[in-house]
Amino acid sequence: MENFSRRSFLERIALLAAGSVVSLPVNAFGLHRKLRVTLVGTGVRGISFWGRRLVEQYPDQLEFVGLSDINPGRLQYAKEYMKVDCPTFVNFKEMLDEAKPDLVIVCTTDSSHHERIIEGLAAGCDVLTEKPLTTDEIKAQAILDAERKYGRNLIVGFNYRWSPYMTKIKELIMNGEIGEITSVDFNWYLNVHHGASYFRRWHGLMNKGGSLWIHKATHHFDLLNWWLDSEPEEVFAYGALEHYGKNGPFRGTSCRSCSYKKECNYYWDITGDSHAMKLYVANETHDGYIRDGCVYREEIDIYDKMSAQIKYANGVIANYSLTTYSPFEGWRIAFNGQKGRIEAWLDIPWMKNDTLDQESLHAAEMQQGNNIDVIHEPVVLYKNWKDYQVIQVASERAGHGGGDRRLHDKLFKQPEAPDPYGHAAGLRDGVMSILIGVAARHSIEQGNPIKIASLTDLKPKVKRG
């Protein structure tokens, strides 16, 4: 019976990763018992979104049977914060051998995702990884090879797809409301609170996060691929580091120890965040990781302004930009079609007369509580030779626009639910999203457009597959 259950689980998770519609038993993933889950990487994202929230919301569907991290102090705090009673492991392979999980959730630094993913697949487990999949084309190819070799499956946690607002845009495009899409303009703005946070952390180092072309923009590129239902073919990009890092007027090691606290607009008092103090500061001695690092550190080597032109296999041209020190947080997009235009945006202050301060705005988006703050956001539909229509979309502010809980419900509670918009993301989706960022990096370095087909053995499809 156990072998049958395991085989059943693999068949169903494969279909889920592919975005297929399939009828499943009530129990998560078709198992006749709780799903055995392990988590590797106990940073804030791992222990909250992929940790404590799963423990609280899905106690009948899953159980954590192991936690792993290279930092033993952070590992112990994670166990307490998640309120689980399971073994902890500094050695990831030991956890795989002893815990015997069905599913491994990977939340380590981006540059090490591939190692944990491949080891999990090789151990006979299925793997769910936090975005981004990985940081370069060589690691992406290694993951592709491993999934094929070991016959296991990989899911990428793209939560933005699942929000009602993003889904409404997908619905309008799928229904042909503006005809064949020809071009897209997509601008994303990180404010001086959220944007600066990446430069305080390990994300500011190219060899850790692959730049924000990878860590942050993978979300945005996945949305483009999903909305357009096609795959990228060629990328040309520009980028530079002109605001953070060596461009600062002064610098220190950390905000706590800095002598320029009064002069620096980016000063962040981590001592006022008890969670960050317990998770990070209390455990610095184990691995030397400083969570409130200076945004002007000389070692920062990623870009803080980015712009790319992306040509899709179906002929669509997309213009994308990412700003990391905007006075406001938000984004806007416009789709041009043969029969009209769709315009959408979120959190642009002057467009909605929003009084929520910018620091609180990001905190609200990341909030994982059960209280659902329903808001209404407009999508504007223009049709050639007709008046425009403003469509009010019921949405949510918390949990990435409501995408977080919908992704979790599909994975752990309602795997049998129909997925008409193809929200579920598998390995190919993860690879295609990061390859745009990888190509953008190479384009900046070489001054040439980069063909996506030159990066891995995946050849871009006209219709996303």
TAMO-V856491 format. One record per residue. N is the residue number from 1. RES is the residue in one small letter. BURIAL is b if it has 24 or more other C-alpha atoms within 12 Angstrom, else e. Layout:
n:res:burial
N:RES:BURIAL
N:RES:BURIAL
This chain:
n:res:burial
1:m:e
2:e:e
3:n:e
4:f:e
5:s:e
6:r:b
7:r:e
8:s:e
9:f:b
10:l:b
11:e:b
12:r:b
13:i:b
14:a:b
15:l:b
16:l:b
17:a:b
18:a:b
19:g:b
20:s:b
21:v:b
22:v:e
23:s:e
24:l:b
25:p:e
26:v:e
27:n:b
28:a:b
29:f:b
30:g:b
31:l:b
32:h:b
33:r:e
34:k:b
35:l:b
36:r:b
37:v:b
38:t:b
39:l:b
40:v:b
41:g:b
42:t:b
43:g:b
44:v:b
45:r:b
46:g:b
47:i:b
48:s:b
49:f:b
50:w:b
51:g:b
52:r:b
53:r:b
54:l:b
55:v:b
56:e:b
57:q:b
58:y:b
59:p:b
60:d:e
61:q:b
62:l:b
63:e:b
64:f:b
65:v:b
66:g:b
67:l:b
68:s:b
69:d:b
70:i:b
71:n:b
72:p:b
73:g:b
74:r:b
75:l:b
76:q:b
77:y:b
78:a:b
79:k:b
80:e:b
81:y:b
82:m:b
83:k:e
84:v:b
85:d:e
86:c:b
87:p:b
88:t:b
89:f:b
90:v:b
91:n:e
92:f:b
93:k:b
94:e:e
95:m:b
96:l:b
97:d:e
98:e:e
99:a:b
100:k:b
101:p:b
102:d:b
103:l:b
104:v:b
105:i:b
106:v:b
107:c:b
108:t:b
109:t:b
110:d:b
111:s:b
112:s:b
113:h:b
114:h:b
115:e:b
116:r:b
117:i:b
118:i:b
119:e:b
120:g:b
121:l:b
122:a:b
123:a:b
124:g:b
125:c:b
126:d:b
127:v:b
128:l:b
129:t:b
130:e:b
131:k:b
132:p:b
133:l:b
134:t:b
135:t:b
136:d:b
137:e:b
138:i:e
139:k:b
140:a:b
141:q:b
142:a:b
143:i:b
144:l:b
145:d:b
146:a:b
147:e:b
148:r:e
149:k:e
150:y:e
151:g:b
152:r:b
153:n:b
154:l:b
155:i:b
156:v:b
157:g:b
158:f:b
159:n:b
160:y:b
161:r:b
162:w:b
163:s:b
164:p:b
165:y:b
166:m:b
167:t:b
168:k:b
169:i:b
170:k:b
171:e:b
172:l:b
173:i:b
174:m:e
175:n:e
176:g:b
177:e:b
178:i:b
179:g:b
180:e:b
181:i:b
182:t:b
183:s:b
184:v:b
185:d:b
186:f:b
187:n:b
188:w:b
189:y:b
190:l:b
191:n:b
192:v:b
193:h:b
194:h:b
195:g:b
196:a:b
197:s:b
198:y:b
199:f:b
200:r:b
201:r:b
202:w:b
203:h:b
204:g:b
205:l:b
206:m:b
207:n:e
208:k:b
209:g:b
210:g:b
211:s:b
212:l:b
213:w:b
214:i:b
215:h:b
216:k:b
217:a:b
218:t:b
219:h:b
220:h:b
221:f:b
222:d:b
223:l:b
224:l:b
225:n:b
226:w:b
227:w:b
228:l:b
229:d:b
230:s:b
231:e:b
232:p:b
233:e:b
234:e:b
235:v:b
236:f:b
237:a:b
238:y:b
239:g:b
240:a:b
241:l:b
242:e:e
243:h:b
244:y:b
245:g:b
246:k:b
247:n:e
248:g:e
249:p:e
250:f:b
251:r:b
252:g:b
253:t:b
254:s:b
255:c:b
256:r:e
257:s:e
258:c:b
259:s:e
260:y:e
261:k:e
262:k:e
263:e:e
264:c:e
265:n:e
266:y:b
267:y:b
268:w:b
269:d:b
270:i:b
271:t:e
272:g:e
273:d:e
274:s:e
275:h:e
276:a:b
277:m:e
278:k:b
279:l:b
280:y:b
281:v:b
282:a:b
283:n:b
284:e:e
285:t:e
286:h:e
287:d:e
288:g:e
289:y:b
290:i:b
291:r:b
292:d:b
293:g:b
294:c:b
295:v:b
296:y:b
297:r:b
298:e:b
299:e:b
300:i:b
301:d:b
302:i:b
303:y:b
304:d:b
305:k:b
306:m:b
307:s:b
308:a:b
309:q:b
310:i:b
311:k:b
312:y:b
313:a:b
314:n:b
315:g:b
316:v:b
317:i:b
318:a:b
319:n:b
320:y:b
321:s:b
322:l:b
323:t:b
324:t:b
325:y:b
326:s:b
327:p:e
328:f:b
329:e:b
330:g:b
331:w:b
332:r:b
333:i:b
334:a:b
335:f:b
336:n:b
337:g:b
338:q:e
339:k:e
340:g:b
341:r:b
342:i:b
343:e:b
344:a:b
345:w:b
346:l:b
347:d:b
348:i:b
349:p:e
350:w:e
351:m:e
352:k:e
353:n:e
354:d:e
355:t:e
356:l:e
357:d:e
358:q:b
359:e:e
360:s:e
361:l:b
362:h:b
363:a:e
364:a:b
365:e:b
366:m:b
367:q:b
368:q:b
369:g:b
370:n:e
371:n:e
372:i:e
373:d:e
374:v:e
375:i:e
376:h:e
377:e:b
378:p:b
379:v:b
380:v:b
381:l:b
382:y:b
383:k:b
384:n:e
385:w:e
386:k:e
387:d:e
388:y:e
389:q:e
390:v:e
391:i:e
392:q:e
393:v:b
394:a:e
395:s:b
396:e:b
397:r:b
398:a:b
399:g:b
400:h:b
401:g:b
402:g:b
403:g:b
404:d:b
405:r:b
406:r:b
407:l:b
408:h:b
409:d:b
410:k:b
411:l:b
412:f:b
413:k:b
414:q:b
415:p:b
416:e:b
417:a:b
418:p:e
419:d:b
420:p:e
421:y:b
422:g:b
423:h:b
424:a:b
425:a:b
426:g:b
427:l:b
428:r:b
429:d:b
430:g:b
431:v:b
432:m:b
433:s:b
434:i:b
435:l:b
436:i:b
437:g:b
438:v:b
439:a:b
440:a:b
441:r:b
442:h:b
443:s:b
444:i:b
445:e:e
446:q:e
447:g:e
448:n:e
449:p:b
450:i:b
451:k:b
452:i:b
453:a:b
454:s:e
455:l:b
456:t:b
457:d:e
458:l:b
459:k:b
460:p:b
461:k:e
462:v:e
463:k:e
464:r:b
465:g:b
